[in-house]
Amino acid sequence: MKITKLLHHGLGLKTVLTPGLMPALVLALLLAGASLLAPARAATPAELLADYSAKAGAPPSPERGRRLFNTKGAGPLEMACADCHGAVPTGTGRHAISEKKIAPLAPAFNPQRFTNAARVEGWFRDNCKDVIGRECTAGEKADLMSWLISLKP
């Protein structure tokens, strides 16, 4: 009853809300809140590659991805991705500054890689800025993903 009075007086919805609509409103609010707390969308490396390729409007090139990965960038660290992940990122890498171990980057060697779209986007954002000095384009992300997916045991 207090919720009803609060909604009636606080939102001025007296004519819209009836006691019969209250359970539906509460359920809708709970579902909306739950969606905000839900984990980021699970993904597969292939789905992410398809998304980046579609955004790029061109097919990816594993060779361009390999070159991008191994080229020293103009970012503040003046490094290449390979400096931490290894020229072929199928084994454990080591962060060049902190020396922290880094799990293999290639999905075939680390099934947890590229399975969370929000985390992957954050990873690209941070690492591209550090290494390249800017955010990667969708095409660069697609190229890199296509190369990493091509690496097999």
Backbone hydrogen bonds, N-H to C=O, Kabsch-Sander energy under -0.5 kcal/mol:
donor,donor_aa,acceptor,acceptor_aa,energy
5,K,1,M,-2.3
6,L,2,K,-2.8
7,L,3,I,-2.9
8,H,4,T,-2.8
9,H,5,K,-3.0
10,G,6,L,-3.0
11,L,7,L,-1.7
12,G,8,H,-0.7
13,L,7,L,-1.0
14,K,8,H,-0.6
16,V,13,L,-0.8
17,L,13,L,-3.1
21,L,18,T,-1.6
22,M,18,T,-1.0
25,L,21,L,-2.3
26,V,22,M,-2.7
27,L,23,P,-2.4
28,A,24,A,-2.3
29,L,25,L,-2.5
30,L,26,V,-2.4
31,L,27,L,-2.6
32,A,28,A,-2.3
33,G,29,L,-2.3
34,A,30,L,-2.5
35,S,31,L,-2.0
36,L,32,A,-1.1
37,L,33,G,-1.1
38,A,34,A,-1.1
43,A,115,T,-2.0
48,L,44,T,-2.3
49,L,45,P,-2.5
50,A,46,A,-2.3
51,D,47,E,-2.3
52,Y,48,L,-2.7
53,S,49,L,-2.7
54,A,50,A,-2.4
55,K,51,D,-2.3
56,A,52,Y,-2.1
57,G,53,S,-1.7
58,A,53,S,-1.0
65,G,61,S,-2.1
66,R,62,P,-2.5
67,R,63,E,-2.3
68,L,64,R,-2.7
69,F,65,G,-2.3
70,N,66,R,-1.6
71,T,67,R,-0.8
71,T,68,L,-0.8
73,G,79,M,-2.6
74,A,132,I,-0.7
75,G,131,V,-2.5
77,L,130,D,-1.7
78,E,75,G,-1.4
81,C,69,F,-0.5
82,A,69,F,-1.8
83,D,80,A,-1.4
84,C,81,C,-1.5
85,H,81,C,-2.3
86,G,82,A,-2.0
90,T,88,V,-2.7
91,G,88,V,-0.6
93,G,102,I,-3.0
94,R,84,C,-1.9
95,H,100,K,-3.0
99,E,95,H,-1.6
102,I,93,G,-2.5
105,L,89,P,-0.8
106,A,89,P,-2.4
109,F,106,A,-1.8
110,N,106,A,-0.8
110,N,107,P,-0.5
113,R,110,N,-2.2
115,T,112,Q,-0.8
117,A,41,R,-1.9
120,V,116,N,-2.6
121,E,117,A,-2.2
122,G,118,A,-2.2
123,W,119,R,-2.5
124,F,120,V,-2.8
125,R,121,E,-2.6
126,D,122,G,-2.6
127,N,123,W,-2.6
128,C,124,F,-2.7
129,K,125,R,-1.7
130,D,126,D,-2.1
131,V,127,N,-2.8
132,I,128,C,-2.1
133,G,128,C,-1.6
134,R,128,C,-1.1
141,K,137,T,-2.3
142,A,138,A,-2.5
143,D,139,G,-2.7
144,L,140,E,-2.6
145,M,141,K,-2.9
146,S,142,A,-2.7
147,W,143,D,-2.0
148,L,144,L,-2.6
149,I,145,M,-2.7
150,S,146,S,-1.3
151,L,147,W,-0.8
151,L,148,L,-0.8
152,K,150,S,-0.6
